[in-house]
Amino acid sequence: MKVKTSITLSKDLVEKMDSLAGTYGNRSALIEKALRNLIAAQEKLHRDSSDLQIINQQAEALNSEAKDVLSYQVDL
């Protein structure tokens, strides 16, 4: 379901938006696509940050395990 809304933008931004709008169909489609991309990027940043936090919390155990595995390798 679409909801009608009103926003205020700077003139230069509207001019740039209008030059791109035809590619996406119209202003609304362009703005919706841009916002969806921004939201997706923010969600990815949040997931990446969470993943990094988990990796950092487990770093000592992971490094120890990697060192153990490498100790089984034979020098070539």
C-alpha positions as CSV (number, residue, x, y, z in Angstrom):
1,M,0.0,0.0,0.0
2,K,1.3,3.4,-0.9
3,V,1.0,6.4,1.4
4,K,1.0,9.9,0.0
5,T,3.4,12.3,1.8
6,S,4.9,15.7,1.3
7,I,8.6,16.6,1.7
8,T,10.7,19.7,1.3
9,L,13.9,19.5,-0.6
10,S,16.5,22.1,-1.7
11,K,16.1,23.4,-5.2
12,D,19.4,22.0,-6.5
13,L,18.5,18.5,-5.2
14,V,15.1,18.6,-7.0
15,E,16.8,19.6,-10.2
16,K,19.2,16.7,-10.0
17,M,16.3,14.4,-9.0
18,D,14.3,15.5,-12.0
19,S,17.2,14.7,-14.3
20,L,17.3,11.1,-13.0
21,A,13.5,10.6,-12.5
22,G,12.8,9.5,-16.0
23,T,15.2,6.5,-15.6
24,Y,13.0,5.3,-12.7
25,G,9.6,6.4,-14.0
26,N,9.0,9.4,-11.8
27,R,10.1,11.3,-8.7
28,S,8.2,9.0,-6.3
29,A,9.8,5.9,-7.8
30,L,13.3,7.4,-7.7
31,I,12.8,8.5,-4.0
32,E,11.4,5.1,-3.0
33,K,14.4,3.3,-4.7
34,A,16.9,5.7,-3.1
35,L,15.4,5.2,0.4
36,R,15.2,1.4,0.0
37,N,18.9,1.4,-1.0
38,L,19.8,3.6,2.0
39,I,17.8,1.5,4.4
40,A,19.4,-1.7,3.0
41,A,22.9,-0.2,3.4
42,Q,22.2,0.8,7.0
43,E,20.8,-2.7,7.8
44,K,24.0,-4.2,6.2
45,L,26.2,-2.0,8.3
46,H,24.3,-3.0,11.4
47,R,24.6,-6.7,10.5
48,D,28.3,-6.3,9.7
49,S,28.9,-4.5,13.0
50,S,27.1,-7.3,14.9
51,D,29.1,-10.0,13.1
52,L,32.4,-8.1,13.8
53,Q,31.5,-7.9,17.5
54,I,30.8,-11.7,17.7
55,I,34.1,-12.4,15.9
56,N,36.0,-10.1,18.3
57,Q,34.4,-11.8,21.3
58,Q,35.5,-15.2,20.0
59,A,38.9,-14.1,18.6
60,E,41.0,-15.7,21.2
61,A,39.3,-19.1,20.8
62,L,39.4,-18.9,17.0
63,N,43.1,-17.9,16.9
64,S,43.9,-20.8,19.3
65,E,42.0,-23.2,17.1
66,A,43.7,-21.9,14.0
67,K,47.1,-22.2,15.6
68,D,46.3,-25.8,16.6
69,V,45.3,-26.8,13.1
70,L,48.4,-25.2,11.6
71,S,50.6,-27.2,14.0
72,Y,49.4,-30.4,12.2
73,Q,50.7,-29.2,8.8
74,V,53.9,-30.6,7.4
75,D,56.7,-28.4,6.2
76,L,57.1,-28.8,2.4
